[in-house]
Structures are given as structure tokens and as C-alpha cells.
């Protein structure tokens, strides 16, 4: 099972559209704590921080959902406009 480390309804919708089973786990990362001026570097830094935060919150890096599917990947995402 893929873990989406994002509260984005749009990202969740894209995964649902293509039939990828996933579970949403919001990272709780405070984006205001990151001071990066290059937009490309900022989105990569935030996406990684979100994925790491969710990974750290998963006990022993293994979680089962209600259908007993093990976590295979954690997807951290961010965007800047």
C-alpha cells in the first residue's frame, strides 16, 4: 500500500483516478520552518521532509491498514506557484 504524505485532495484524486490504492497520512510538517529561496530546491526539501516525517511516525516502518496490506512506499509531495 502506498502512503500519501499529503493532505492534498488533488493528489489523492489523481491516485484514485489511476486506481492506485493508498492511504493518506498527513505529515504535520510546518512549511514555514523552511527558508529556501530556490523554488525547485524548496519543493524537493518539503516533499522529502513530509515523507520522512510520515516514515518516522510509522512504528517499525511497517503498518497494516484495515485490509492488512503492508506499506510499500511513502510519497511526499509539494508544489509552489
C-alpha positions as CSV (number, residue, x, y, z in Angstrom):
1,X,0.0,0.0,0.0
2,X,1.2,3.5,-0.9
3,X,1.1,6.1,1.8
4,X,0.5,9.6,0.6
5,X,2.2,12.1,2.9
6,X,-0.1,14.9,1.9
7,X,-3.4,16.4,2.7
8,X,-3.9,17.5,-0.9
9,X,-7.3,16.5,-2.2
10,X,-6.0,16.9,-5.8
11,X,-3.1,14.4,-5.2
12,X,-5.5,12.0,-3.6
13,X,-7.8,12.3,-6.5
14,X,-5.1,11.7,-9.1
15,X,-4.1,8.4,-7.3
16,X,-7.8,7.4,-7.2
17,X,-8.3,8.2,-10.9
18,X,-5.5,5.8,-11.9
19,X,-6.6,3.1,-9.4
20,X,-3.6,3.2,-7.0
21,X,-4.6,2.0,-3.6
22,X,-3.3,4.4,-1.0
23,X,-3.8,5.7,2.5
24,X,-3.4,9.4,3.5
25,X,-1.1,10.3,6.4
26,X,-0.6,14.0,6.9
27,X,3.0,14.7,7.9
28,X,2.4,17.7,10.2
29,X,5.5,19.4,8.8
30,X,5.3,23.1,9.3
31,X,6.3,24.6,5.9
32,X,7.1,28.0,7.5
33,X,10.1,26.5,9.2
34,X,11.9,26.1,5.9
35,X,13.8,29.1,4.5
36,X,14.8,28.1,1.0
37,X,14.8,30.7,-1.8
38,X,15.1,28.5,-4.8
39,X,11.6,27.1,-5.7
40,X,13.0,23.8,-7.1
41,X,15.1,23.1,-4.0
42,X,12.2,24.2,-1.8
43,X,9.7,21.7,-3.2
44,X,12.2,18.9,-3.1
45,X,13.1,19.7,0.5
46,X,9.5,19.9,1.7
47,X,8.5,16.7,-0.1
48,X,11.4,14.8,1.5
49,X,10.6,16.3,4.9
50,X,7.0,15.2,4.6
51,X,7.9,11.7,3.6
52,X,10.5,11.4,6.4
53,X,8.0,12.7,9.0
54,X,5.4,10.1,8.0
55,X,8.1,7.3,7.9
56,X,9.1,8.2,11.4
57,X,5.6,8.1,12.6
58,X,5.1,4.6,11.3
59,X,6.0,2.2,14.1
60,X,8.9,0.0,13.0
61,X,8.4,1.2,9.4
62,X,5.7,-1.4,8.9
63,X,2.0,-0.7,9.1
64,X,-1.1,-2.7,8.3
65,X,-4.3,-1.0,7.1
66,X,-7.8,-2.4,7.7
67,X,-7.3,-5.0,4.9
68,X,-3.8,-6.0,6.2
69,X,-1.9,-4.5,3.3
70,X,1.7,-3.6,4.2
71,X,3.2,-0.3,3.3
72,X,5.3,-0.4,0.2
73,X,6.1,3.3,-0.4
74,X,5.7,6.7,1.0
75,X,5.0,9.6,-1.4
76,X,5.9,13.1,-0.2
77,X,4.7,15.9,-2.4
78,X,4.8,19.7,-2.5
79,X,4.3,22.4,-5.1
80,X,5.0,26.2,-5.3
81,X,3.3,28.7,-7.5
